[in-house]
Amino acid sequence: MSISQVNIDVFRAINDLGKEYDSLNPIAIFIADYMVYVLLIGLIVYWFTRTNQNRMMVIQSVFAFVIAEVLGKIAGIFNSHFQPFVELPHVNKLIEHAVDNAFPSDHSILFFSVCFSIWLVRKKEGWVWLTVACLVGGSRIWVGVHFPGDVLTGAIIGICAALFAYWIVPKLSVIKSVLMKYEKVEQSILPIKAKTVDQSNDF
């Protein structure tokens, strides 16, 4: 399927910023390539707060990401194109990237499925995580590896998957059972006197 002119024009407008404001390129590269480690650390910190609220949130996030990835692969079957640096001339390519199907953006799928899952449970810092997701999506365009349509589609898929996970995961008894067994093992290895009381009403 051909890439629409609007998609190309918006890509050019964002990608060309890297030529005009090249001092910002290291920031864009860090966000595009390395923010995933910040997200991973964030989820680990939430998990080891050892509250039921945060642990269910992390499980929902992982569940949402898996669903979103599957939906993304299905979407890629019906619509595919290469990265902008392959499709277009004079792209400001700032990072190395394999040539494959760029639709939809896997980074957008990951960040929006996880960050929206956090927002659904913890509204206060959830806005920070959603901002991070938007910055990651924008940075993938800035560095030349995705069109805006790739990012937008990945975001929509991630958000829909997060909403579904938020609805279904708390209803799955197997999740609660596995979590309880895990916590018993964890308690025997890393004992604590009492779990921190969930402050669910504060978010």
PyMOL commands that set and color helices and strands:
alter all, ss='L'
color gray80, all
select helices_A, chain A and resi 5-15+17-20+22-47+52-78+84-87+106-121+123-142+148-171+173-189+200-202
alter helices_A, ss='H'
color red, helices_A
deselect
rebuild
show_as cartoon
